[in-house]
């Protein structure tokens, strides 16, 4: 595959890419969502995660085809732009994806400053979150090689933490604690399919992240390694998620998991192999830090890619010469993230992230079919035609599970995108 010239450093190897995607998928979601999914599904939490995993795979096939066909940094916005050639739609997609990444990073920064951090030090939440954001941004500015190496270290720690949860739970079951049958119980008074679907809509949030890696395509040594990295990472994450959710449900009552803001901490304190709360809190903090770093990498690279395509002002495409990182894009996304942290009310924005991305996923699945009419001069991965069709329908189905307030907030964010688009057009035609 010919590689497009880029001022960015191609530092991500095949194995580093796999770890990058694993780290993006295995984030803070599994540490926080187990209880919430249990509240929707019942003790059979794993069924919701299994369905969510299957649904994510459909859209992953579309991304695998498109990123090997167009190995550039702009991701979903690039694909939609090529398929539909509607600048306004492209801008909204870019804005939706970028906003979802920044909002997720802001949510994680706020989570970092919460109960887990209070196991060690008690400081004002906003101050701690902004200091954490500054540290993550400095790593991002330092360079993609350094960022990915930090990601490798943090991913190792968070995977180790989840494996420790499995060992602790198995030890508790071996000691006679828990109830294995609870992992096969569904929410009382709710039909099983509806309970699973409701839980899957929440669990899907924990699997979002596989799509972020396409935004570092220009910093990957061989873009043809993307399909293996995407599907390998989803398989690894899926196995770990299923093991954690099955065992957590068996050793801790569902109601207790649902009531906890740190449900896996409840598991860590069970049985003869229990570990001190501070130990697991540290692991959770590393997991949160990893998710925030990857989200900010994605958002800044997306902004940079859009600048190179002329969709946002070209100033966002400026690169720091010494480090070859998109400095202005990093500063912009970090500043927006800081503003969201100061506003403080990120819960609704976090819920809206899924809604925004589901809309993007529908367009990406359609785009892969439209772009079959546009050949390229190199070999690339090709998804079975039925899978993007199923992926679009599945994403539309998950959208029906979102609440009205979520749609209202998503509409407000897109309205902000319209304002920014109008401002960009005005700057483009203004006399110089």
C-alpha positions as CSV (number, residue, x, y, z in Angstrom):
1,X,0.0,0.0,0.0
2,X,1.5,3.4,-0.9
3,X,1.8,5.7,2.0
4,X,0.6,9.3,1.7
5,X,3.2,11.9,2.5
6,X,2.6,13.4,6.0
7,X,4.5,15.8,8.3
8,X,3.5,13.6,11.2
9,X,6.0,10.9,12.5
10,X,5.1,7.3,11.6
11,X,6.0,5.8,15.0
12,X,3.2,3.3,15.7
13,X,4.1,-0.3,14.9
14,X,1.6,-3.1,14.4
15,X,1.8,-4.3,18.0
16,X,1.7,-0.8,19.4
17,X,-1.5,-0.2,17.3
18,X,-3.1,-3.3,18.8
19,X,-2.3,-2.1,22.4
20,X,-3.5,1.4,21.5
21,X,-6.9,0.1,20.4
22,X,-7.2,-2.3,23.4
23,X,-6.4,0.6,25.7
24,X,-9.0,2.8,24.0
25,X,-11.8,0.2,24.3
26,X,-10.7,-1.1,27.8
27,X,-11.2,2.2,29.5
28,X,-13.1,3.7,32.5
29,X,-16.4,2.4,31.1
30,X,-16.0,-1.2,32.5
31,X,-14.9,0.3,35.9
32,X,-18.1,2.4,36.1
33,X,-20.8,0.8,34.0
34,X,-21.1,-2.8,35.5
35,X,-23.6,-1.6,38.1
36,X,-25.6,0.6,35.8
37,X,-26.0,-2.2,33.3
38,X,-27.0,-4.5,36.1
39,X,-29.7,-2.1,37.1
40,X,-31.2,-2.4,33.5
41,X,-30.5,-6.1,32.8
42,X,-30.4,-7.8,36.2
43,X,-27.8,-10.3,37.3
44,X,-27.1,-11.5,33.7
45,X,-25.0,-8.4,33.1
46,X,-22.7,-10.4,30.7
47,X,-25.6,-10.8,28.2
48,X,-25.8,-7.0,27.6
49,X,-22.0,-6.8,27.1
50,X,-22.1,-9.8,24.7
51,X,-24.8,-8.2,22.6
52,X,-23.0,-4.8,22.6
53,X,-19.8,-6.5,21.5
54,X,-21.6,-8.2,18.6
55,X,-23.1,-4.9,17.6
56,X,-19.8,-3.1,17.7
57,X,-18.2,-5.7,15.4
58,X,-20.6,-4.8,12.6
59,X,-19.4,-1.2,12.5
60,X,-15.8,-2.2,13.0
61,X,-15.9,-4.0,9.7
62,X,-16.9,-0.7,8.0
63,X,-14.0,1.1,9.7
64,X,-11.5,-1.6,8.8
65,X,-12.4,-1.3,5.1
66,X,-12.3,2.5,5.0
67,X,-9.1,3.1,7.0
68,X,-7.2,0.7,4.7
69,X,-8.7,2.3,1.7
70,X,-8.1,5.9,2.9
71,X,-5.2,5.8,5.4
72,X,-5.5,9.4,6.5
73,X,-6.1,11.1,9.9
74,X,-9.6,12.5,9.5
75,X,-11.5,9.3,10.1
76,X,-15.3,9.3,9.8
77,X,-15.4,12.9,8.5
78,X,-13.1,12.0,5.7
79,X,-15.2,9.0,4.7
80,X,-18.5,10.9,4.8
81,X,-16.9,13.7,2.8
82,X,-15.8,11.4,0.1
83,X,-19.1,9.5,0.0
84,X,-21.6,12.3,0.1
85,X,-19.5,15.4,-0.9
86,X,-21.6,17.6,1.3
87,X,-19.2,20.0,3.2
88,X,-21.9,20.9,5.8
89,X,-22.6,17.3,6.6
90,X,-18.9,16.6,6.8
91,X,-18.4,19.4,9.2
92,X,-21.2,18.2,11.5
93,X,-19.7,14.7,11.5
94,X,-16.3,16.0,12.3
95,X,-17.7,18.2,15.0
96,X,-19.8,15.4,16.5
97,X,-16.8,13.0,16.7
98,X,-14.4,15.7,18.0
99,X,-17.0,16.8,20.6
100,X,-17.6,13.2,21.7
101,X,-13.8,12.7,22.3
102,X,-13.4,16.0,24.2
103,X,-16.5,15.4,26.3
104,X,-15.3,11.9,27.1
105,X,-11.9,13.2,28.1
106,X,-13.6,15.9,30.3
107,X,-15.8,13.3,31.9
108,X,-12.8,11.1,32.7
109,X,-10.8,14.1,34.0
110,X,-13.8,14.8,36.4
111,X,-14.0,11.1,37.3
112,X,-10.2,11.2,38.0
113,X,-10.8,13.9,40.6
114,X,-13.6,12.1,42.4
115,X,-13.8,9.2,44.9
116,X,-10.9,7.3,43.5
117,X,-8.5,10.2,44.0
118,X,-9.9,10.9,47.4
119,X,-8.5,7.6,48.6
120,X,-5.2,9.4,48.5
121,X,-5.7,13.1,48.7
122,X,-8.7,15.5,49.1
123,X,-8.4,18.5,46.9
124,X,-11.1,20.6,45.1
125,X,-12.4,18.5,42.2
126,X,-12.1,21.2,39.5
127,X,-8.5,22.0,40.5
128,X,-7.5,18.3,40.4
129,X,-9.3,17.7,37.1
130,X,-7.6,20.7,35.4
131,X,-4.2,19.7,36.7
132,X,-4.8,16.2,35.4
133,X,-5.8,17.6,32.0
134,X,-2.6,19.7,31.9
135,X,-0.5,16.6,32.5
136,X,-2.3,14.6,29.8
137,X,-2.0,17.5,27.3
138,X,1.7,17.7,28.0
139,X,2.2,14.1,27.1
140,X,0.1,14.6,23.9
141,X,2.3,17.6,22.9
142,X,5.5,15.7,23.7
143,X,4.8,13.3,20.8
144,X,2.8,10.4,19.5
145,X,5.6,7.9,20.2
146,X,5.7,9.0,23.9
147,X,1.9,9.1,24.1
148,X,1.6,5.5,22.7
149,X,4.4,4.3,25.1
150,X,2.5,5.8,28.0
151,X,-0.7,4.1,26.6
152,X,1.1,0.8,26.5
153,X,2.1,1.1,30.2
154,X,-1.3,2.3,31.4
155,X,-3.1,-0.4,29.3
156,X,-1.0,-3.1,30.9
157,X,-1.9,-1.7,34.4
158,X,-5.7,-1.5,33.7
159,X,-5.8,-5.0,32.1
160,X,-3.9,-6.3,35.1
161,X,-6.5,-4.7,37.3
162,X,-9.4,-6.4,35.5
163,X,-7.6,-9.7,35.6
164,X,-7.1,-9.2,39.4
165,X,-10.8,-8.7,39.7
166,X,-11.4,-12.1,38.0
167,X,-8.9,-13.8,40.3
168,X,-10.4,-12.2,43.4
169,X,-13.9,-13.3,42.3
170,X,-12.8,-16.8,41.6
171,X,-11.2,-17.0,45.0
172,X,-14.4,-15.8,46.6
173,X,-16.4,-18.4,44.8
174,X,-13.9,-21.1,45.7
175,X,-14.3,-20.1,49.4
176,X,-18.1,-20.5,49.2
177,X,-19.0,-16.8,48.8
178,X,-21.4,-15.6,46.2
179,X,-24.2,-17.1,44.1
180,X,-23.3,-18.4,40.6
181,X,-27.0,-18.6,39.6
182,X,-27.3,-14.8,39.9
183,X,-25.3,-14.5,36.6
184,X,-28.3,-16.0,34.8
185,X,-31.1,-13.9,36.4
186,X,-32.8,-11.1,34.6
187,X,-34.5,-7.9,35.9
188,X,-37.8,-8.9,37.5
189,X,-40.9,-7.7,35.7
190,X,-39.1,-7.0,32.4
191,X,-39.1,-9.2,29.3
192,X,-35.6,-10.8,28.7
193,X,-35.1,-9.2,25.2
194,X,-36.0,-5.7,26.4
195,X,-33.8,-6.1,29.5
196,X,-30.8,-7.2,27.4
197,X,-31.3,-4.4,24.8
198,X,-31.6,-1.8,27.5
199,X,-28.4,-3.0,29.1
200,X,-26.7,-3.3,25.7
201,X,-27.4,0.4,25.0
202,X,-25.4,1.3,28.1
203,X,-22.7,-1.4,27.6
204,X,-22.1,-0.1,24.1
205,X,-20.5,3.0,25.7
206,X,-17.8,0.7,27.2
207,X,-17.0,-0.6,23.8
208,X,-16.8,2.8,22.0
209,X,-13.2,3.6,21.2
210,X,-12.3,1.2,18.5
211,X,-13.2,3.9,15.9
212,X,-10.7,6.4,17.5
213,X,-7.6,4.6,16.2
214,X,-8.3,5.5,12.6
215,X,-7.4,9.1,13.4
216,X,-3.7,8.1,13.9
217,X,-3.6,6.4,10.5
218,X,-0.9,8.9,9.3
219,X,1.3,8.0,12.3
220,X,1.0,4.2,11.7
221,X,3.9,2.5,9.9
222,X,1.6,0.1,8.0
223,X,-2.1,1.0,7.8
224,X,-2.8,-2.6,6.5
225,X,-2.4,-3.7,10.1
226,X,-5.6,-2.0,11.1
227,X,-8.1,-4.9,10.6
228,X,-6.1,-7.2,12.7
229,X,-5.7,-4.6,15.4
230,X,-9.4,-3.6,15.4
231,X,-10.8,-7.1,15.6
232,X,-8.0,-8.4,17.8
233,X,-8.6,-5.6,20.3
234,X,-12.4,-6.1,20.3
235,X,-11.8,-9.9,20.9
236,X,-9.5,-9.2,23.8
237,X,-11.8,-6.6,25.3
238,X,-14.8,-8.8,24.8
239,X,-13.3,-11.8,26.6
240,X,-12.2,-9.6,29.5
241,X,-15.5,-7.8,29.8
242,X,-17.5,-11.1,29.8
243,X,-15.2,-12.7,32.4
244,X,-15.4,-9.6,34.7
245,X,-19.2,-9.2,34.4
246,X,-20.0,-12.9,34.9
247,X,-17.8,-13.1,38.0
248,X,-18.8,-9.7,39.4
249,X,-22.4,-10.7,39.3
250,X,-21.8,-14.0,41.0
251,X,-19.9,-12.6,44.0
252,X,-21.7,-9.3,44.6
253,X,-25.5,-8.8,44.7
254,X,-26.8,-6.9,41.7
255,X,-28.5,-4.2,43.8
256,X,-25.2,-3.5,45.6
257,X,-23.4,-3.2,42.2
258,X,-26.1,-0.9,40.9
259,X,-25.9,1.4,44.0
260,X,-22.1,1.8,43.8
261,X,-20.2,4.5,41.9
262,X,-17.2,2.1,41.9
263,X,-18.8,-1.3,41.4
264,X,-15.6,-3.2,40.8
265,X,-14.2,-1.8,44.1
266,X,-17.1,-3.8,45.7
267,X,-15.7,-7.0,44.0
268,X,-12.1,-6.2,45.0
269,X,-13.0,-6.3,48.7
270,X,-14.7,-9.7,48.6
271,X,-13.3,-13.1,49.7
272,X,-9.8,-14.3,50.9
273,X,-7.9,-12.6,48.0
274,X,-9.4,-9.1,48.6
275,X,-7.0,-6.2,48.1
276,X,-6.9,-2.8,49.9
277,X,-9.2,-0.1,48.5
278,X,-6.2,2.2,47.8
279,X,-4.6,-0.4,45.6
280,X,-7.6,-0.9,43.3
281,X,-8.3,2.9,43.4
282,X,-4.8,3.4,42.0
283,X,-5.5,1.0,39.2
284,X,-8.8,2.7,38.4
285,X,-7.0,6.1,38.2
286,X,-4.5,4.7,35.7
287,X,-7.4,3.3,33.6
288,X,-9.1,6.7,33.7
289,X,-5.9,8.4,32.7
290,X,-5.4,6.1,29.8
291,X,-8.9,6.8,28.4
292,X,-8.5,10.5,28.7
293,X,-5.1,10.5,26.9
294,X,-6.5,8.4,24.0
295,X,-9.6,10.6,23.7
296,X,-7.5,13.8,23.5
297,X,-5.1,12.2,21.0
298,X,-8.1,11.3,18.8
299,X,-9.8,14.7,19.1
300,X,-6.6,16.6,18.3
301,X,-5.7,14.4,15.3
302,X,-9.2,14.7,14.0
303,X,-9.1,18.5,14.2
304,X,-5.7,18.4,12.5
305,X,-7.0,16.2,9.7
306,X,-10.0,18.4,9.1
307,X,-7.6,21.4,8.8
308,X,-5.6,19.7,6.1
309,X,-8.9,18.9,4.2
310,X,-9.8,22.6,4.5
311,X,-13.0,21.9,6.5
312,X,-11.8,23.9,9.6
313,X,-9.4,26.9,9.6
314,X,-5.9,25.9,8.4
315,X,-4.4,27.2,11.6
316,X,-5.4,24.0,13.3
317,X,-3.1,22.1,10.9
318,X,0.1,23.8,12.3
319,X,2.6,21.3,13.6
320,X,5.2,21.8,16.3
321,X,8.5,21.5,14.3
322,X,10.6,19.9,17.0
323,X,8.1,17.3,18.1
324,X,6.0,17.0,14.8
325,X,2.8,17.1,16.8
326,X,-0.3,19.1,15.9
327,X,0.2,21.8,18.5
328,X,-2.7,24.2,17.7
329,X,-5.2,21.3,17.4
330,X,-4.0,19.9,20.8
331,X,-4.3,23.4,22.4
332,X,-7.8,23.9,21.0
333,X,-9.1,20.5,22.1
334,X,-7.5,20.8,25.5
335,X,-9.0,24.3,26.0
336,X,-12.4,23.0,25.0
337,X,-12.0,20.1,27.4
338,X,-11.0,22.5,30.2
339,X,-14.1,24.6,29.6
340,X,-16.3,21.5,29.9
341,X,-14.6,20.6,33.2
342,X,-15.2,24.1,34.6
343,X,-18.9,23.9,33.6
344,X,-19.0,20.8,35.6
345,X,-22.3,19.1,34.6
346,X,-20.9,16.4,32.3
347,X,-23.3,13.6,33.0
348,X,-25.7,14.5,30.3
349,X,-22.9,15.2,27.9
350,X,-21.5,11.7,28.6
351,X,-24.8,10.1,27.8
352,X,-25.0,12.2,24.6
353,X,-21.7,10.8,23.5
354,X,-23.3,7.5,22.5
355,X,-26.1,9.2,20.7
356,X,-23.7,11.4,18.6
357,X,-21.5,8.4,17.8
358,X,-24.4,6.2,16.8
359,X,-25.4,8.8,14.3
360,X,-21.9,8.9,13.0
361,X,-21.7,5.1,12.8
362,X,-24.9,5.0,10.7
363,X,-23.3,7.4,8.2
364,X,-20.0,5.5,8.1
365,X,-21.8,2.2,7.4
366,X,-23.6,3.8,4.5
367,X,-20.5,5.5,3.3
368,X,-18.6,2.2,2.9
369,X,-21.2,1.0,0.5
370,X,-21.3,4.3,-1.5
371,X,-17.5,4.4,-1.8
372,X,-17.4,0.9,-3.4
373,X,-17.9,2.9,-6.6
374,X,-14.6,4.7,-6.0
375,X,-11.6,2.5,-6.7
376,X,-8.1,3.1,-5.3
377,X,-4.7,2.1,-6.6
378,X,-3.8,-0.3,-3.7
379,X,-5.1,-3.4,-2.0
380,X,-7.3,-2.9,1.0
381,X,-9.6,-4.8,3.4
382,X,-13.1,-5.4,2.1
383,X,-16.0,-6.1,4.4
384,X,-18.8,-8.5,3.5
385,X,-21.6,-6.3,2.0
386,X,-24.2,-7.4,4.4
387,X,-22.3,-6.3,7.5
388,X,-22.4,-2.5,6.9
389,X,-26.1,-2.8,6.2
390,X,-26.7,-4.7,9.4
391,X,-24.4,-2.2,11.2
392,X,-26.5,0.8,10.1
393,X,-29.7,-0.9,11.2
394,X,-28.3,-1.9,14.5
395,X,-27.1,1.6,15.3
396,X,-30.5,3.0,14.4
397,X,-32.1,0.4,16.8
398,X,-29.8,1.4,19.6
399,X,-30.8,5.1,19.0
400,X,-34.3,4.2,19.9
401,X,-33.1,3.3,23.4
402,X,-31.9,6.8,24.1
403,X,-34.0,9.2,26.2
404,X,-35.6,12.4,24.9
405,X,-33.3,14.6,27.0
406,X,-30.3,13.0,25.3
407,X,-31.6,13.8,21.8
408,X,-32.3,17.4,23.0
409,X,-28.7,17.8,24.3
410,X,-27.2,16.3,21.1
411,X,-29.3,18.7,19.0
412,X,-27.9,21.6,21.1
413,X,-24.3,20.5,20.4
414,X,-25.0,20.1,16.7
415,X,-26.5,23.6,16.7
416,X,-23.2,24.9,18.1
417,X,-21.5,23.1,15.2
418,X,-23.7,25.0,12.8
419,X,-22.6,28.3,14.3
420,X,-18.9,27.2,14.0
421,X,-19.4,26.1,10.4
422,X,-21.0,29.5,9.5
423,X,-18.0,31.3,11.2
424,X,-15.5,29.2,9.2
425,X,-17.3,30.0,5.9
426,X,-17.3,33.7,6.8
427,X,-13.6,33.6,7.5
428,X,-13.0,31.9,4.2
429,X,-14.8,34.6,2.1
430,X,-13.7,37.6,4.1
431,X,-11.3,40.0,2.4
432,X,-7.7,39.8,3.5
